[in-house]
Amino acid sequence: MSEIIGSIERINGPVVKAKDVKEAMMSEMVEVGEPRLIGEIIRLEGDVATIQVYEETEGLKVGEPIYGTGQLLSVELGPGLLTNIFDGIQRPLTAIKNATGDFIGKGVSIPPLDRKKRWPTKMLVEKGDKVSEGDIIATIKETELIEHRVLVPAGITGEVVSSVPDGDYNIETTILTVRTDSGEEIELKIYHRWPVRHPRIYKEKLLPDTPLLTGQRVIDTFFPIAKGGTAAIPGGFGTGKTVTQHQLAKWSDAQIIVYIGCGERGNEMTEVLEEFPKLIDPHSNRPLMERTILIANTSNMPVAAREASIYTGITIAEYYRDMGYDVAIMADSTSRWAEALREIAGRLEEMPAEEGFPAYLPTKLAEFYERAGKVLTLSGKVGSITIIGAVSPPGGDFSEPVTQYTKRFTRCFWGLDKNLASARHFPSINWLESYSEYINDLQKWWEENVDKSYREIRNKAMELLQEESKLQRIVQLIGAGVLPDSQRLILEAARMIKDQFLRQNAFSEIDSYSTPEKQIHILRLIMTYYQLARTLINKKIPIGKIVALPVTTKIMHVTAETPNEEIKEKCEALTKELTESFKELEMEFERISKRRIQG
């Protein structure tokens, strides 16, 4: 039972100062005022505590009590997380709606995990076995897609003195009693708690050498991300950040998705909450929610809870990583999180840095992105957390602080372009501004599993796009008609890459997802077209004749019309037709040339 540890002295929005505070600790979770609002101690000066309140403080009065809990701000980790929707401090929104209606009342306290639901539990240890922190002691079928692995909490090692048989248990049931080396007996339940600001421990961090396959060609082939990697998606309003993250959540080969709606508009979050439960996982044909956790904290919800939502999401992700799963976090958006930090820092009267953000903003961003990674867990399994953070720079200005600091701590940068979005080119990832530092790490995987010439094909395509960008400056001044055919061919080949490879229709059943094999086959086909056409142009054959060939039109439709499983045969047939068509064209011009000479 919580006890009174002080009283309210001052209220400044979500920041409350308490006086006469006794026996409190830094970062302790407290209950503020008569409504018992959830808060966290963020500063201690003698007997004065500064508390960050995660609910609306309207109606609080000076002199009301502060209740201590003796715990750090923590989340509950156990079965029931998947398919659920939480707010920034892990309050279950569906359960709150059922209990209180559409609006969250002050001081509403409903446990994050259902205490009554019974889970079919299969025990993996028995009396006399030795267990240590991180060991898997039981399994539960949490959903049809995911097996929940019950872990020994950190800091507990010893001998099992009692164990329940296989059966159905709620999360409050003691399933195991462990006698530690000191002789203390500790009861273990199906769930445990973990402080959100403390990274969960693991044995070893591993090299990120396996790609997170997303089915999005511009990402997988040009700017890939590894499992355990970090990526930023910056873009102005309307450039497609949220839709891109939806595509990644739906199609990526991560086993668990944690989607954090951090400070976004309510209508956007409503779309997520309505759309995700209806989505079908394309890998299993089961509801996508069976492997998804949603954390919703909209822009009209308490600003302090927005700041906590990022830590809530990453801690839940680490829990599933420790079970040996590959987890992907979609954080939308870290700019709103940074704005929450700025507002709270202002109320704390801290010295502002660039654009009013607190001086510790880079440190906070680094702490968040550093919790990504591919690791060897305490149980000996390999798990990973991939963080994909959306950034919303005001006016699409990538030079603003949040974008610049994020670039320092992420190894993938998928810059969204407003001009591409206006031209309905999606994903609107700018291929000249974006980059990936995982290409070298993933090259071996691509060569062993997809194609040995992956790096060569990719680099040639990128060089072609860069050449086309330089030529576009000339075209804008004097038009494409005055360019020599060799340069007009570059424009044509680059157009093929942009329209057939980089552009992707999220609403097309065929084009929404491309396997790595399809991606390489399409890119090789386009580059083969360019190489053969360049040979003809060197022989003075006009580019107009080359572009007019029927095979050119067929190549322009191959992406949207050919399913993944048929792409190899289709591209081989088109390559053969391409070679024959170009050879016939060359022979025709040789005949014409001979007649001219003879005439």
C-alpha positions as CSV (number, residue, x, y, z in Angstrom):
1,M,0.0,0.0,0.0
2,S,1.4,3.4,-1.0
3,E,2.2,5.9,1.9
4,I,2.1,9.7,1.9
5,I,5.7,11.0,1.4
6,G,5.0,14.7,0.9
7,S,2.5,17.3,-0.3
8,I,2.0,19.5,-3.3
9,E,3.7,22.9,-3.1
10,R,3.5,24.2,-6.7
11,I,1.8,23.2,-9.9
12,N,3.1,24.2,-13.4
13,G,1.3,22.2,-16.0
14,P,2.6,18.6,-15.9
15,V,5.4,19.6,-13.5
16,V,4.5,19.5,-9.8
17,K,6.8,20.5,-6.9
18,A,6.3,18.7,-3.6
19,K,7.6,19.7,-0.2
20,D,8.4,17.8,3.0
21,V,9.3,14.8,0.9
22,K,10.7,11.9,2.9
23,E,12.2,8.5,2.0
24,A,11.7,9.1,-1.8
25,M,14.2,8.0,-4.5
26,M,15.1,9.5,-7.8
27,S,12.9,8.2,-10.7
28,E,10.4,6.8,-8.2
29,M,6.8,6.4,-9.5
30,V,4.4,8.3,-7.3
31,E,0.7,9.1,-7.1
32,V,-0.1,12.8,-7.1
33,G,-3.0,14.4,-5.2
34,E,-6.4,13.0,-4.2
35,P,-7.0,11.7,-7.7
36,R,-3.8,9.7,-7.4
37,L,-2.4,10.8,-10.8
38,I,0.6,8.8,-12.0
39,G,3.9,10.7,-11.8
40,E,7.7,10.2,-11.6
41,I,10.2,12.1,-9.5
42,I,12.7,13.7,-11.9
43,R,14.6,15.9,-9.4
44,L,15.4,15.8,-5.7
45,E,16.7,18.8,-3.8
46,G,16.7,18.3,0.0
47,D,13.1,17.6,1.0
48,V,11.8,19.2,-2.3
49,A,10.9,16.9,-5.2
50,T,10.1,17.8,-8.7
51,I,7.5,15.4,-10.2
52,Q,6.6,14.8,-13.9
53,V,2.9,14.0,-14.0
54,Y,1.7,11.7,-16.8
55,E,-2.0,12.8,-16.6
56,E,-3.8,16.1,-16.8
57,T,-3.2,18.2,-13.7
58,E,-6.2,20.4,-14.0
59,G,-8.1,20.5,-10.7
60,L,-5.1,19.6,-8.5
61,K,-4.7,21.8,-5.4
62,V,-1.7,22.9,-3.4
63,G,-1.4,20.9,-0.2
64,E,-2.8,17.7,-1.6
65,P,-0.7,14.6,-0.7
66,I,1.9,12.8,-2.6
67,Y,1.9,9.0,-2.3
68,G,5.1,7.0,-2.8
69,T,5.1,3.5,-4.4
70,G,8.7,2.5,-3.7
71,Q,9.1,1.5,-7.4
72,L,10.7,3.0,-10.5
73,L,8.4,3.9,-13.4
74,S,8.0,0.3,-14.8
75,V,6.0,-1.8,-17.2
76,E,4.4,-5.2,-16.7
77,L,5.9,-7.8,-19.0
78,G,3.9,-11.0,-19.6
79,P,1.3,-12.7,-21.8
80,G,-1.4,-10.3,-23.0
81,L,0.8,-7.6,-24.5
82,L,0.3,-8.7,-28.0
83,T,-3.0,-7.6,-29.7
84,N,-3.3,-4.9,-27.0
85,I,-3.4,-1.1,-27.3
86,F,-1.7,0.9,-24.5
87,D,-1.2,4.6,-23.8
88,G,2.3,6.1,-23.1
89,I,2.4,4.7,-19.5
90,Q,1.0,1.3,-20.4
91,R,-2.6,1.8,-19.4
92,P,-4.8,-0.6,-21.5
93,L,-7.0,1.7,-23.6
94,T,-9.5,-1.0,-24.6
95,A,-10.0,-2.0,-21.0
96,I,-10.3,1.6,-19.9
97,K,-12.9,2.2,-22.6
98,N,-14.9,-0.8,-21.5
99,A,-14.8,0.4,-17.9
100,T,-15.2,4.2,-18.1
101,G,-16.2,5.1,-21.7
102,D,-14.4,6.9,-24.5
103,F,-12.5,9.3,-22.3
104,I,-9.8,8.5,-19.8
105,G,-10.8,9.8,-16.4
106,K,-8.2,11.2,-13.9
107,G,-6.5,8.6,-11.7
108,V,-8.0,5.7,-13.6
109,S,-6.0,2.7,-12.5
110,I,-6.5,-0.5,-14.5
111,P,-3.7,-3.1,-14.6
112,P,-1.9,-3.3,-18.0
113,L,-2.3,-7.1,-18.1
114,D,-5.6,-9.0,-17.4
115,R,-5.4,-10.7,-14.0
116,K,-8.4,-13.0,-14.6
117,K,-7.5,-14.5,-18.0
118,R,-6.0,-18.0,-17.7
119,W,-3.2,-19.0,-20.0
120,P,-2.3,-22.6,-21.1
121,T,1.1,-22.9,-19.6
122,K,3.7,-25.6,-20.4
123,M,6.4,-25.9,-17.8
124,L,10.0,-26.5,-18.9
125,V,11.6,-26.9,-15.5
126,E,10.8,-29.0,-12.4
127,K,11.9,-29.4,-8.8
128,G,15.7,-29.8,-8.5
129,D,16.6,-28.0,-11.7
130,K,19.0,-25.0,-11.7
131,V,17.8,-21.8,-13.2
132,S,19.4,-18.4,-13.7
133,E,18.3,-15.0,-14.9
134,G,17.0,-15.0,-18.5
135,D,16.3,-18.7,-18.6
136,I,13.0,-19.8,-20.2
137,I,11.0,-21.7,-17.6
138,A,7.6,-22.0,-19.4
139,T,5.9,-21.4,-22.7
140,I,2.4,-20.1,-23.4
141,K,0.5,-19.8,-26.7
142,E,0.0,-16.1,-26.5
143,T,-1.5,-15.9,-30.0
144,E,-1.7,-18.3,-33.0
145,L,1.5,-16.7,-34.3
146,I,3.7,-16.2,-31.2
147,E,4.8,-18.5,-28.5
148,H,5.3,-16.5,-25.2
149,R,8.4,-17.6,-23.4
150,V,8.3,-17.0,-19.6
151,L,11.7,-15.7,-18.4
152,V,13.4,-15.8,-15.1
153,P,13.7,-12.1,-14.0
154,A,17.1,-10.4,-13.8
155,G,19.1,-11.1,-10.7
156,I,17.6,-14.4,-9.8
157,T,19.7,-17.6,-9.8
158,G,19.2,-20.8,-7.8
159,E,17.5,-24.2,-7.5
160,V,13.8,-24.9,-8.2
161,V,12.2,-26.1,-4.9
162,S,8.6,-26.3,-6.2
163,S,6.9,-26.1,-9.6
164,V,3.3,-26.3,-10.8
165,P,2.3,-28.9,-13.4
166,D,1.2,-28.0,-16.9
167,G,-2.2,-26.2,-16.9
168,D,-4.1,-23.0,-17.2
169,Y,-3.0,-20.2,-14.9
170,N,-3.5,-16.5,-14.5
171,I,-0.5,-14.2,-14.4
172,E,-0.7,-13.8,-10.6
173,T,-0.2,-17.6,-10.0
174,T,3.2,-18.6,-8.6
175,I,4.4,-21.1,-11.1
176,L,7.9,-21.6,-9.6
177,T,9.7,-21.2,-6.3
178,V,13.5,-20.7,-6.5
179,R,16.0,-21.0,-3.6
180,T,18.9,-18.7,-4.2
181,D,22.5,-19.3,-3.2
182,S,21.8,-17.2,-0.1
183,G,19.0,-19.5,1.0
184,E,16.2,-17.0,0.2
185,E,13.1,-18.5,-1.5
186,I,11.7,-16.3,-4.3
187,E,8.3,-16.9,-5.9
188,L,8.1,-16.5,-9.7
189,K,5.0,-15.6,-11.6
190,I,4.1,-15.6,-15.3
191,Y,4.8,-11.9,-15.5
192,H,7.3,-9.4,-13.9
193,R,8.0,-5.7,-13.9
194,W,10.9,-3.8,-15.4
195,P,11.9,-0.1,-15.1
196,V,11.4,1.5,-18.5
197,R,14.5,3.8,-18.4
198,H,16.9,0.9,-17.8
199,P,17.9,-1.3,-20.8
200,R,17.4,-5.0,-20.2
201,I,20.6,-7.0,-20.0
202,Y,22.0,-9.5,-22.5
203,K,25.1,-11.6,-22.9
204,E,26.6,-10.1,-26.0
205,K,25.9,-7.7,-28.9
206,L,26.3,-9.2,-32.3
207,L,27.1,-7.8,-35.7
208,P,24.1,-6.9,-37.8
209,D,24.6,-9.2,-40.7
210,T,21.0,-10.1,-41.7
211,P,18.7,-7.7,-43.5
212,L,15.3,-6.8,-42.3
213,L,13.4,-7.5,-45.5
214,T,10.6,-5.0,-46.1
215,G,9.5,-5.8,-49.7
216,Q,10.1,-2.2,-50.5
217,R,12.6,-2.1,-53.4
218,V,14.1,1.3,-52.7
219,I,14.9,0.2,-49.2
220,D,15.9,-3.5,-49.6
221,T,18.1,-3.0,-52.6
222,F,19.3,0.6,-52.5
223,F,19.2,1.5,-48.7
224,P,18.9,-1.7,-46.7
225,I,18.6,-2.0,-43.0
226,A,19.9,-4.9,-40.9
227,K,18.0,-6.7,-38.2
228,G,19.1,-4.9,-35.1
229,G,19.7,-1.7,-37.0
230,T,18.5,1.9,-36.8
231,A,16.8,4.1,-39.4
232,A,15.4,7.5,-39.6
233,I,12.5,8.6,-41.9
234,P,12.5,12.4,-42.0
235,G,9.9,14.2,-44.1
236,G,7.6,17.2,-44.1
237,F,3.8,17.1,-43.9
238,G,2.3,14.8,-46.6
239,T,5.4,13.1,-47.7
240,G,4.3,9.6,-46.5
241,K,6.1,8.9,-43.3
242,T,3.1,7.2,-41.6
243,V,2.2,5.2,-44.7
244,T,5.8,4.1,-45.2
245,Q,5.9,2.9,-41.6
246,H,2.6,1.1,-42.1
247,Q,4.1,-0.8,-45.1
248,L,7.2,-1.7,-43.0
249,A,5.0,-2.9,-40.2
250,K,2.9,-5.0,-42.5
251,W,5.5,-6.5,-44.8
252,S,8.8,-6.6,-42.9
253,D,10.0,-10.1,-41.8
254,A,10.2,-9.0,-38.1
255,Q,8.3,-11.4,-35.9
256,I,7.0,-8.8,-33.5
257,I,5.9,-5.2,-34.3
258,V,5.7,-2.5,-31.7
259,Y,4.1,0.6,-33.2
260,I,4.4,3.8,-31.1
261,G,2.2,6.7,-32.1
262,C,4.0,9.4,-30.2
263,G,2.3,12.8,-30.3
264,E,0.8,12.4,-33.7
265,R,-2.6,13.9,-34.7
266,G,-5.6,12.0,-33.3
267,N,-7.1,11.4,-36.8
268,E,-3.8,9.7,-37.9
269,M,-3.7,7.5,-34.8
270,T,-7.4,6.7,-35.3
271,E,-6.6,5.4,-38.7
272,V,-3.9,3.1,-37.2
273,L,-6.2,1.8,-34.5
274,E,-9.0,1.1,-37.0
275,E,-6.8,-0.2,-39.8
276,F,-4.3,-2.5,-37.9
277,P,-6.9,-4.8,-36.4
278,K,-8.3,-5.4,-39.9
279,L,-4.9,-6.1,-41.6
280,I,-4.0,-9.7,-42.5
281,D,-0.4,-10.8,-41.9
282,P,0.8,-11.7,-45.5
283,H,3.3,-14.2,-44.1
284,S,0.7,-16.3,-42.3
285,N,-2.7,-15.1,-43.4
286,R,-3.6,-14.5,-39.7
287,P,-4.6,-11.1,-38.3
288,L,-1.5,-8.8,-38.1
289,M,-2.5,-7.8,-34.5
290,E,-1.5,-11.3,-33.4
291,R,2.1,-10.1,-33.5
292,T,1.6,-6.4,-32.9
293,I,1.5,-4.1,-29.9
294,L,0.2,-0.6,-30.3
295,I,1.1,2.4,-28.1
296,A,-1.1,5.4,-28.7
297,N,-0.3,8.8,-27.4
298,T,-1.8,11.5,-29.5
299,S,-1.0,15.2,-29.5
300,N,-4.0,16.1,-27.3
301,M,-2.9,13.6,-24.5
302,P,-0.7,14.7,-21.6
303,V,2.7,15.8,-22.9
304,A,4.7,14.0,-20.2
305,A,3.2,10.7,-21.2
306,R,4.3,11.3,-24.7
307,E,7.9,11.5,-23.4
308,A,7.4,8.2,-21.5
309,S,5.8,6.3,-24.5
310,I,9.1,5.9,-26.3
311,Y,10.6,4.1,-23.2
312,T,7.5,2.0,-22.7
313,G,7.7,0.8,-26.3
314,I,11.4,0.0,-26.3
315,T,11.2,-1.9,-23.0
316,I,8.4,-4.1,-24.3
317,A,10.4,-4.7,-27.4
318,E,13.5,-5.7,-25.4
319,Y,11.3,-8.2,-23.5
320,Y,10.3,-10.1,-26.7
321,R,13.9,-9.7,-28.0
322,D,15.0,-11.6,-24.8
323,M,12.7,-14.4,-25.8
324,G,14.7,-14.8,-29.1
325,Y,12.4,-12.8,-31.4
326,D,13.2,-10.3,-34.1
327,V,11.3,-7.1,-33.1
328,A,10.8,-4.0,-35.2
329,I,9.8,-0.7,-33.5
330,M,8.0,2.0,-35.5
331,A,8.3,5.3,-33.6
332,D,6.0,8.0,-35.2
333,S,7.4,10.5,-34.5
334,T,10.5,11.2,-32.5
335,S,10.1,15.0,-33.3
336,R,6.9,15.1,-31.2
337,W,8.8,13.3,-28.4
338,A,11.6,15.9,-28.6
339,E,8.9,18.6,-28.4
340,A,7.6,17.1,-25.2
341,L,11.2,17.2,-23.8
342,R,11.3,20.8,-24.8
343,E,8.1,21.7,-23.1
344,I,9.0,19.9,-19.9
345,A,12.5,21.5,-19.9
346,G,10.9,24.9,-20.2
347,R,8.6,24.3,-17.2
348,L,11.6,23.1,-15.2
349,E,13.3,26.4,-16.2
350,E,16.3,24.7,-17.7
351,M,18.6,26.6,-20.0
352,P,17.5,26.1,-23.6
353,A,19.9,25.1,-26.4
354,E,19.4,25.2,-30.2
355,E,15.8,26.1,-31.2
356,G,14.7,25.9,-27.5
357,F,15.4,22.2,-27.2
358,P,17.1,21.1,-24.0
359,A,20.9,20.6,-24.2
360,Y,20.5,16.9,-23.3
361,L,18.4,16.2,-26.4
362,P,21.3,14.4,-28.3
363,T,21.9,12.3,-25.2
364,K,18.3,11.3,-24.9
365,L,18.2,10.4,-28.7
366,A,21.4,8.4,-28.3
367,E,20.0,6.5,-25.3
368,F,17.0,5.5,-27.3
369,Y,18.7,4.4,-30.5
370,E,21.4,2.6,-28.6
371,R,18.8,0.1,-27.3
372,A,18.5,-1.3,-30.8
373,G,20.7,-4.2,-31.8
374,K,21.1,-7.9,-32.5
375,V,22.1,-9.7,-29.3
376,L,22.9,-13.1,-27.7
377,T,20.3,-13.3,-25.0
378,L,20.8,-14.6,-21.4
379,S,19.0,-17.8,-22.5
380,G,21.4,-18.4,-25.4
381,K,19.0,-17.4,-28.1
382,V,19.6,-14.7,-30.7
383,G,17.1,-11.8,-30.8
384,S,17.1,-8.3,-32.3
385,I,15.4,-4.9,-32.1
386,T,15.3,-2.7,-35.2
387,I,14.3,0.9,-34.6
388,I,12.7,2.9,-37.4
389,G,12.0,6.4,-36.2
390,A,10.0,9.0,-38.2
391,V,11.1,12.6,-37.9
392,S,8.8,15.5,-38.7
393,P,11.1,18.5,-39.4
394,P,9.1,21.8,-39.5
395,G,8.7,22.8,-43.2
396,G,10.7,19.7,-44.3
397,D,13.9,21.4,-43.1
398,F,16.5,18.6,-42.6
399,S,18.9,21.0,-41.0
400,E,16.8,21.4,-37.8
401,P,18.2,19.9,-34.6
402,V,16.1,16.7,-34.2
403,T,16.9,15.5,-37.8
404,Q,20.6,16.4,-37.5
405,Y,21.0,14.7,-34.1
406,T,19.1,11.6,-35.3
407,K,21.4,11.3,-38.3
408,R,24.3,11.0,-35.9
409,F,22.8,8.0,-34.1
410,T,21.2,6.1,-36.9
411,R,23.0,4.2,-39.8
412,C,20.1,4.4,-42.2
413,F,18.6,7.7,-43.6
414,W,15.5,7.5,-45.8
415,G,14.9,11.1,-46.6
416,L,11.4,11.8,-47.9
417,D,11.0,14.3,-50.7
418,K,8.0,16.6,-51.0
419,N,8.5,17.0,-54.8
420,L,8.3,13.2,-55.2
421,A,5.2,13.0,-53.0
422,S,3.6,15.8,-55.0
423,A,4.3,13.9,-58.2
424,R,2.6,10.8,-56.6
425,H,5.9,8.9,-56.5
426,F,5.8,6.7,-53.5
427,P,7.7,5.7,-51.4
428,S,8.9,9.3,-51.8
429,I,12.4,8.4,-50.6
430,N,15.0,10.6,-52.3
431,W,17.6,8.3,-53.7
432,L,20.3,11.1,-53.8
433,E,19.9,12.3,-50.2
434,S,19.3,8.9,-48.6
435,Y,22.0,6.4,-47.5
436,S,22.6,3.2,-45.7
437,E,25.7,2.2,-43.8
438,Y,24.7,-1.4,-43.6
439,I,25.5,-2.2,-47.3
440,N,28.9,-3.7,-46.5
441,D,27.5,-5.7,-43.5
442,L,24.7,-7.2,-45.6
443,Q,26.6,-7.7,-48.9
444,K,27.6,-11.3,-47.9
445,W,24.0,-12.2,-47.2
446,W,22.8,-10.9,-50.5
447,E,25.6,-12.7,-52.4
448,E,24.9,-16.0,-50.7
449,N,21.1,-15.9,-50.6
450,V,20.1,-13.8,-53.6
451,D,22.7,-12.9,-56.2
452,K,26.5,-12.7,-56.3
453,S,26.4,-9.6,-58.4
454,Y,24.1,-7.7,-56.1
455,R,26.6,-5.0,-55.2
456,E,27.7,-4.5,-58.8
457,I,24.2,-4.1,-60.1
458,R,23.2,-1.7,-57.3
459,N,26.2,0.5,-57.7
460,K,25.8,0.8,-61.5
461,A,22.1,1.7,-61.0
462,M,23.1,4.4,-58.4
463,E,25.7,5.8,-60.7
464,L,23.1,6.0,-63.5
465,L,20.7,7.9,-61.2
466,Q,23.5,10.3,-60.2
467,E,24.4,11.0,-63.9
468,E,20.7,11.6,-64.7
469,S,20.5,14.1,-61.9
470,K,23.4,16.1,-63.4
471,L,21.8,16.0,-66.8
472,Q,18.5,17.2,-65.5
473,R,20.0,20.6,-64.8
474,I,20.9,20.9,-68.5
475,V,17.5,19.6,-69.6
476,Q,15.7,22.3,-67.4
477,L,17.7,25.0,-69.2
478,I,17.7,23.9,-72.9
479,G,15.6,20.8,-73.1
480,A,16.4,17.1,-73.7
481,G,16.2,17.4,-77.5
482,V,19.7,19.0,-77.8
483,L,21.5,16.2,-75.9
484,P,23.4,13.6,-77.7
485,D,21.8,10.1,-77.9
486,S,24.2,8.7,-75.3
487,Q,23.0,11.2,-72.7
488,R,19.4,10.8,-73.7
489,L,19.8,7.0,-73.1
490,I,20.9,7.8,-69.6
491,L,17.7,9.8,-69.1
492,E,15.6,7.0,-70.5
493,A,17.3,4.2,-68.4
494,A,17.0,6.4,-65.2
495,R,13.3,6.9,-66.0
496,M,12.9,3.1,-66.1
497,I,14.6,2.7,-62.7
498,K,12.5,5.5,-61.1
499,D,9.2,4.4,-62.6
500,Q,9.6,0.6,-62.6
501,F,11.9,0.0,-59.6
502,L,11.8,2.9,-57.1
503,R,8.1,3.7,-57.4
504,Q,5.9,1.1,-55.7
505,N,2.1,0.9,-55.4
506,A,1.1,0.1,-51.8
507,F,-2.4,-0.7,-52.9
508,S,-1.5,-3.2,-55.6
509,E,-1.7,-6.9,-54.7
510,I,1.2,-7.6,-57.1
511,D,3.4,-4.6,-56.5
512,S,2.9,-4.0,-52.8
513,Y,5.6,-6.5,-51.8
514,S,8.7,-7.5,-53.8
515,T,10.9,-10.4,-52.8
516,P,14.7,-9.8,-53.0
517,E,14.8,-12.1,-56.0
518,K,12.2,-10.0,-57.9
519,Q,14.1,-6.8,-57.0
520,I,17.4,-8.1,-58.4
521,H,15.8,-9.6,-61.6
522,I,14.0,-6.3,-62.4
523,L,17.1,-4.2,-61.8
524,R,19.3,-6.5,-63.8
525,L,16.8,-6.4,-66.7
526,I,16.8,-2.6,-66.8
527,M,20.6,-2.4,-66.6
528,T,20.9,-5.1,-69.4
529,Y,18.6,-2.9,-71.5
530,Y,20.9,0.1,-70.8
531,Q,24.1,-1.8,-71.7
532,L,22.8,-3.2,-74.9
533,A,21.2,0.1,-76.0
534,R,24.5,1.9,-75.4
535,T,26.2,-0.5,-77.7
536,L,23.7,0.3,-80.5
537,I,24.0,4.0,-79.9
538,N,27.8,3.7,-80.2
539,K,27.0,2.3,-83.7
540,K,25.0,5.4,-84.6
541,I,21.6,3.9,-84.2
542,P,19.1,6.6,-83.1
543,I,17.7,6.3,-79.6
544,G,14.2,7.0,-81.0
545,K,14.4,3.6,-82.9
546,I,15.5,1.8,-79.7
547,V,12.8,3.3,-77.5
548,A,10.1,2.6,-80.1
549,L,10.8,-1.2,-79.9
550,P,7.8,-3.2,-78.4
551,V,10.2,-4.8,-75.8
552,T,10.8,-1.4,-74.2
553,T,7.1,-1.1,-73.4
554,K,7.0,-4.6,-72.1
555,I,9.9,-3.8,-69.7
556,M,7.9,-0.7,-68.5
557,H,5.0,-3.0,-67.4
558,V,6.9,-6.0,-66.0
559,T,7.0,-4.8,-62.3
560,A,3.3,-4.1,-61.9
561,E,2.1,-7.1,-63.9
562,T,4.3,-9.9,-62.8
563,P,3.9,-11.7,-59.4
564,N,7.0,-12.6,-57.4
565,E,6.9,-16.3,-58.2
566,E,6.8,-15.6,-62.0
567,I,9.5,-12.9,-62.2
568,K,12.5,-15.1,-63.0
569,E,10.9,-16.7,-66.1
570,K,9.4,-13.4,-67.2
571,C,12.7,-11.5,-66.9
572,E,14.6,-14.3,-68.7
573,A,12.1,-14.2,-71.5
574,L,12.3,-10.4,-71.8
575,T,16.1,-10.5,-71.8
576,K,16.0,-13.0,-74.6
577,E,13.5,-10.9,-76.6
578,L,15.5,-7.8,-75.8
579,T,18.7,-9.3,-77.2
580,E,16.9,-10.6,-80.3
581,S,15.1,-7.2,-80.9
582,F,18.3,-5.3,-80.6
583,K,20.2,-7.7,-82.9
584,E,17.5,-7.3,-85.5
585,L,17.6,-3.5,-85.2
586,E,21.3,-3.6,-85.6
587,M,21.1,-5.8,-88.7
588,E,18.5,-3.6,-90.2
589,F,20.6,-0.5,-89.9
590,E,23.6,-2.4,-91.3
591,R,21.5,-3.2,-94.4
592,I,20.4,0.4,-94.7
593,S,24.0,1.6,-94.4
594,K,25.2,-0.8,-97.1
595,R,22.5,0.4,-99.5
596,R,23.5,3.9,-98.9
597,I,27.1,3.2,-99.6
598,Q,26.3,1.2,-102.7
599,G,23.9,3.9,-103.9
